[in-house]
């Protein structure tokens, strides 16, 4: 069941400017597009769920000259950074509640799922599941989803590490500590939910896994090791809806 977007806790607009950056290089985008077109060579409609400044969508549309794109971005600041294009629509509507059925050939969900957090772990998991349900409805048969995420590896149960990370980063008491961590200032007191790769796959049980592209990895230091997180890998996964 799709949960209301009102249950989502949002990064404040003063911190949102930290997300005004490009996460996927041109080389990585070219590799990704090669995978996409090998599976579905006819891409006409593209949606970017939480597409921020719109530059990734712009770069993709430049490589798909006959396609149209829609960037669903609820941040007023990030929407304002989008370049105007007759081939791109920028919508202030939350992708969690869009009413689109079998419309898109390709949906991008790039470094967004871990920000779908509520005021409890159960609501957070419902929000993430809602995103995958909306994507499933909005995709045409045979359509593709590209999911870019920070995926954890842990010495403990990865579900425990994910839950602990959510609790620690969402804690008001620990906000001064989390703010000093890598990328911590934007999510301290709000929360973040990193999954392992098996957890992410489990969120898309009705989809076929097509490919995984590595983006790199980073170490957050001793603080995350306290909850068992040994490494965070940046990966791009491609899933296909049944035809």
N, C-alpha and C positions, 0 to 999 in steps of 0.2 A: 504494500500500500504506500502510495506517495505521501510523504510528510510535507507539511506546509513550510514554505521558505522562511516564514517568520520564526521558525525554530533555530535558524542558523545564527550563530554569533559571528559578527563581522569585524574585520580589522578596521580601525577608525580611519577616516579620510586623511588625517594628519600623517599616518604611517604608510598609507597605501602607495605613496610615491616610490617606496622601496621596490615595488614590483614593476616599475617602469624600466624594464631591461629585456634583452633578448636572450632566451635560454637555449635556442637551437641554432647552431652555426649553419652557414650555407651548405657546407659539405654534408652535414648530417641531414639537412632538409632534402638535398638531392638524393641521398641514399634512401631516405624514407619514401620519397615520391616514387622512386624506382620500384620499391616493394608494393606500394599502393597501386600503381598502374599495372603491375604484373598480375594483380588479383582482379582489379576492376578498372579497365582502361577508359570507362565512360564516367567521368566525374563532372556532374553539372551543378549540383548544389552542395555547398560546404557550410557546416556550422562550427563555430568555435565557442565552446562553453566556457565562459569566463576568460575571454580572449584579451583582456587588458587593453594595451595600447594599440592592438590591431596589426602590429607590424608582421607577426608570423603569418596571419591570414593574408595580408597584402603580398608577402613574398611567395606564398603558395599560389595565390591567384595569378601572379605574374607568370608562374610556371604552368598554369592551367588557363590559358587565355579565353576559353569559352565558358568558364564556370562563374557562378555567382556565390558570394559568401555572406553569412550573417554572423556578426559578433554579438553574443549575448553577454553584456557586461553591466553589472549593477553599480559599479563605482563611477560617480559623476566625473571625478578627476581623470580616471583612466579612459573613460569614453571621450573626454575632451582631447586626448592625445591622438585619436584616430585620424588618419589622413582621409579626406573625402575621396570617394570613388563611386562612379555609377554602377560598379559591379559589386559593391559592398554595402550592406545594411548594418547599422550599429543600433542595437536594441537595448533599452534599459530594463527590459523584462528579465527576471531571473530564469535561467534555463531549467530550474527545478519545477517550474509550473507552466512551461510552454505547451501549447496545444498543437503539436505538429505530428501528423501521422503519415509514415512512409514518404517523407518529403526529401530527406537528405541522402546523398550518396556517401558522404564522409562527415564524421563528427570528430573534432579535436577536443580533448580534455587534458590540457597540458599544465601540470603542477597545480592542479585545482582540487582534486579529491581530498588531499590532506588538510585543506582549509575548510572543508564542509563539516564544521564542528558545532555541536549544540552545548547545552549546559549539563549534559550527562553523556556517558559512554553509549548508552542505548540509543539516544537521539542522534548522536554522531554517526553510528552505524546505519541508522535508518536514513539519514541524509545521504550518505554515500550510496546506499542501495537505491534510493530514489533517483539519484543521478543516472545510474545504470538502467533503471526502468524507463526513465524518460528517453534516454538514448535509444533503447530498444524500440520504443514506439515511433520515434522520430526518423529512424533509419529505414530506407527502402530495403526490401529483401536483397541479400547479397552485399549490403552496404558495409562500410568499414568504420571502426572506431580506433582512433590513435590516442593512447593514454600514456602520458609522460609523468613519471612519479619518482620520488625519492623512496627507495626500498631498503628496509633495514635487514641487517643480519645480527643475530643476537645469541649470546651464550645461554640465555634463559628461553623459556617458551616465547616465541615471537608475538603471540597474542598478549602475553603478559607485558612484554616490552612496549608494544604499541599502546596498551591501556595505560601503562605507567607514564609513558611520554605525554599522553594526552592530559593526564592528571597533573603532572609536574608543570607543563607549559601553560596550563589553564589556571594554575593556582595564583590567587591574588597575593598571597603571602610570599611566594617565591618570585614574584614579578621582577624585583630588582636584580636577582641572580640571572634569570632567564634573559633579561634584556641585554646582558653582556655577552651572551652566546652568539655564535654565528647565526645571522638572520633573526636573532631573538627579539629585537626591539619591536618588530611588527606583530609578533604573535604572543608575547608575554602577557599573561592574564586572560588571553582569549583561548589559546590551546591549539594544538596541531596533532594530527593522527597519521603517522607514517605506518605503512603496512610492510609486510614481507612480500616477496613475489608470489608465494603460494596463496597468501591472503588476498592479493589483488586478483589472481586468477579465479578465486572462489567468488568474487564479486561479479564475474561475467560467465556464469555457468551455461547460459544459453548461447554463447558465442564460441566460434572456433578461433583458437589462437593461431595467428598467421606468422608472426615474426617478433623478435626482440632485438632492439638495437641498443648497444651500450653507449652511454654519454660520459661516463667517468664515475669517480667515487670520491668521497671526502670523509675525513675523520673529525668528529665534533669534540674530540678530547675526552678527558677523564670524566667529565660531568655525565655524559650519556652512558659511559661504561658502568656507572653506578647502577643503572637499571638494565644492564646486560647488552646494550647496543654496541657492537664492535665495529660496524662499518655501515655507511649509508651509500648505496649505489644509485646513480641516476640512470634510469632506463626508459626507453620508449617501446611500448608494446602495441602491437596491431592485432585487433580482433575483428572477425567477420560475422555478420548476422546470417543465419541460414537463408538460403535463397528460396 
